């Protein structure tokens, strides 16, 4: 008996569920949760001003303020961050993270030793700050899986009270030196950004008062001057993150650093004369001190770490990664020591996959990593075409263990003309690591992304990326093996569209963006048409991140643009969407007589620690016989539907000589399916016109399988295959997933009238919702929007008629 596909898709929830407490991953997670960094973060002064504590490599460290030997106070298996000395200097409060991704607050002696856990449970608790009298701690809690509130815990009674709760996010608490006020960050009604600077009286005598507004990005982290008159914080109003200061009483902001690189985590010294902070001007973070009035880098003083002392023995693991020919090959590297923690090279970008909790770095193919003495597991991954290489070694105290990781190829799609590419990568997105063009390109090479589409876009009024990168040509770093091309993501209120291959920006980059000059709702019709005139294609990105049970759930610009013939591809897989409802809507579009390529785009932030790498979701695109790999040929293959969208499984099908994107004269024949996968796959489904007509369960260990079955499809049908599997540490999404574009049978398309009417109703629901919101600048803009809606409805209603 045939089953509607979306019943089976219920098992596929790949998307934003993270390891630990389950909630939709947001920019808050990317930017605000404590990071594990190979370089220093979160500096805080000892009350006597003679030492600084900071977090790095999963531990809490203390170093003389003048520099010298850094001493670690903690050890695994937990990761520790955000240290701050108590007012008497005898205790350090900190954030502790377990290997399930849960954050809690703890305290320990300033000399190290046992850690007393103060919070527990599934909520996320972090960002501790001492009260002026040292009797309590303020901290931030994400108790309901969404918004942040500021709480206070009494250290004597362990009683917890609310200090700054409410809708939205209240975070980064900073009590004043006299104990009368609390500075914090919270949204400001009617403005974009993650929040403004506020102060509130701690005795309950009044409400919070705005100190400074800007369109912020989770980095402000206020610190009080010794006299309580100035707040030092992080501002990105100048285009990079800088240390700035503003009067608590209100007034103009004063910029204290002026570098093109970023400065974070300011901490004013107890006597008010200095500011400790971290800078990423060298890529990895470094600890710096400057006078309280700031100045150029000539005024900065690096806090030099000349030696490191840990409360556990260390050794070294050294190795190289080889491909099947014995050539040193860049790869994603995962090193886990016997203490249960992940380790990276001294100056590497330490990263973590949210969906799996796996810590990793990108390697050029050789590595040397300091690890705790004992057993160490090492794994290298190089895209989806190679089986992961695994080795385990024992590292002696003070010793060096040599290891060689040999990758073995499980598939070679290039032989059939198939080349991988990610349709949706971001390089710069306000992360704390100083990511250069070269380091970004090295990530792509390590993950074996053959064609990388790096998308420049705007959040609110801020550019994410570099304006100058959109040249209309491949990056100068591009090679025969890896092509990097910068393009544009248009971000509307009701959906985003990637414009791949634009030669110049289609402006504005946003639509329906409240509190900006571009607040008018738009369907992006003119935007897509202008991009296509440049030779670009339009890709609907991260389509749906929740169930689509009613038309209103699916209301967005994607089905409208598809009906108007303005979409070329559709990302069936992305870490920013759920594959189940996303693919359900893809089938409804196909069942309405619209041919549309199935693709994949990660939507990752390549300079953010808490994110998977580029290529986590990607498209495989088939070039025509004899065509060389060029960007133009690759996107032409996307437009023609010669594609596979996947986050891991390599899934290819044919009916005779026909492959996805092809049209055949009749639907009688044998479907052959080839599957190769570095991760487990539960089922492979053959789909005709949205119905599962045959399922296979791969047996054995693989990693290659072949299936076949006869088919007899009517004219006008479409035939595709899909693979679904569980979560895997080898993948970056929450479950294995792959979907081919269809092979089409010649003739008038088979229409599912129910699906077409559903899509017509999504367009009606979009209009109802948008009209209620309003916001058009002119009557002409509103009329153009309504015209686009009406044309989409007319299309779906026309094809739905018997």
C-alpha positions, 0 to 999 in steps of 0.5 A: 500500500502506498504511503504519503511521504511525509508520514515517513519523513517524521523520522527525519528531524535533521536541523537545529536540535543540539546536543543536550537540551533540545531547542532551536539553535539561534544566533544566541547559541552561536555567539553568546554561549561560552566558547572553548578556544585555543586562545584566551577569552573572558579575562577578569582581574584579581582584586589586587590588580596583580593577576588576570584569570582567563579561559582557554583550552577548556581550562581556567588559567591565572597569569601575572598581569605583567605576563609570564607563567600561566597556571591552569586551575582546572582539568577535564572531563568538563570544559570551563569558561567565564572565570571571575574573582570574588571581591576578596580574591579568594574564590573564582566563579565560573561556567562549567560545560559537560559533554552533553552541552549543558552549562552550569555555574560553579565556584572554586578556590582561587588556588584551584581544586574541587569545584562546587556546582551551584546550578544543575538541570536542563536549563542553560546557566552561564555568565556568572558575576559577583555581587559587590559584597561577595555573598551572591552571584548573578548569572544568566539562565535559559530556563524555557528553551528560548529567552534569557533571564538574569537570576541571583543565587544566595551562596549561603542559602542557595536560594535563587531569585529573579533579577531581570526576567521578562520577554526577550533576552536579558544577559551579561550582568555586571554589578556596580562596584558599590553594589547599587546598580546592575548593568546588563544587555536587553532589547530596546523596543523598536530597534534591531540588534541583540540588545542595548546597555541598561542599568537598574537599581538593585534595591528595587527602587526603580526601573531599568534605564537606557544607557546606550543604544546601538544595533548590537551583536551579543558582544557588549559585555559591560564592565564598570569603571572603579568610580562607577561613572563609566561603562566600558563595552564592545561596540561594532558600530564602526564595522569591526568590534572595538572597545568603547566607553559611555557615561553611565548617566547617558551621553556619547559613546567614545571609541577606545580601539580602532583596529580593523580586527576585533577586540572583545571581552573588556575588563576594567582593572580594579583601580580603573587605570587599565582594560584587559581584553582579547584581540583576534588581530593575529587570527587566534585570540591574544590577551592584551592590556591598554590604558583605560583611555584606549589608544592605537596598538602602539599603546597596547601591551600583550600579556605574554604567556611564556610558560604553562603549568597544568595540574595534569601531565601532558604529552604530544600527538604528532601526525599527518593525514594521507589520501588513497595515493599517499599524498598529505591531505587537508582534513577535518581533525577530531582529537579526543583525550582520555579525560573526555575533552577535545583538543586542537593545535596551539593556534588552531580554530577550536570548533564544535558541531552543535548537533553532535557535540563533536569538537574539531579543527581544520588541518592542513594535513599535518598536526602537532597537538598537546594532550593529557598523557594517556590514551588519545583517539584521533579521527580525520574526515575529508568530505563524504567521498572518504571513509573517516580515518581512525587511530588510537595511541597512548601518549606518555608524559612528556612524550611524543606519539606519532600517528598516520591517518590514511583516508580510503575512498568509498566513492568517486562521483567525479568519474560520472561527472558529479561534483560537490558544492555548498550553495550556502556558506558564510565566511564572516559572521561576527565570530571571535576568530580572526578568519582571513580569506586564506584560512576560510579557503583552507576550511573548504579544502579540508572538507573537500568542497569542490564549489563553495558559494559564500553568501554576503548578506545583511542582518538589519543594517549590518553587512555580514561579509566584505563588500569588496568580495563580490567581484563576479569572478571566482576568488583568486584563491580558487584552484582546479580542485576548489572553486570559491565564488562570492554571491548574495543572499537576499533576506526577506521577512518571509524567506531567504533566497540565494542569488548564485552567480551575481556579478554585482549586488542587487540592492537592497539586500533585505526586504521587510526589515523592520526599523530600516529604510527597507521595511516594505514587505516584498516577494523579491520578484524584482530582485530575482529577475535582476539577478537572473539578468546577470546570469545568476540562479535563485535558490530557496534556502533553509525552507522550513524549520517546523511542521507544515500541517496547515497552509499558514505553516508553509506561507512564505516566498518560496512557493510563490516564486516557484509558481512564478517560475523564479526559482531554480533550486531548493535546498532540501537539506540545511542545518538551519531547516528540518528535512522532513517538512522541507522535503514535504513542501518540495514534493508539493511543488513538484506535484504542481507541475513545477520542475525544481532542482534538489540541492543542499546548503549548510548555512554555517558561520565559518568564523563562529566556534559553535557551528559545523563546517562548510559542506555539512549540507551540499549539492552534487551536480552532474556536468555534461560529458566532457565539460570541465569544472567551472562555476558557470558549468556547475550552476548550469547543472543546478539549473538543469536539475542534474543534482543531489542534495545531501548531508552525507549519503551519496545517492545516485539513481538511473533508469537506463542512461537517464539520471536526475534532471533528464527527461525520458519518453516513457516510464517503464524500465528499471530503476537502479540506485547506488548508495555510498555513505560514511554514516548509517542509513536506515532506509532508501525510498523510491518516490513517484509523484510524492508517493513511496512505492519501494523501500530498501533497508541497507544491510551489512556494514557497507559503505556501498550498496546497490538496489534495483526495481522495475517501475512503470510510471505514467507519462508526466510523472517524476521519479526520485529517491531519498535516503534517511538515517540517524544522527552520526558523529561523522556528519554535522546535521541531526540525521543523515539525509539525501534527496535526488532531483527527479527523472521526469517522464515526458508528457503533461505533468501529473498533478496532485490537485490536493497539493496544488490547492494547499500551495494556493492556500499558503499564498493566501495565508501569506497575503493575509499575514502580510496585509495584517502586518502592513508596512508598505511605503507606497500603494504601488508596492502593496499592489505589486506584492498583491499581484505576485500573490494573485499570480501564484494563486492563479497558477496553483488553482489552474493546475489543480482543476481536473 
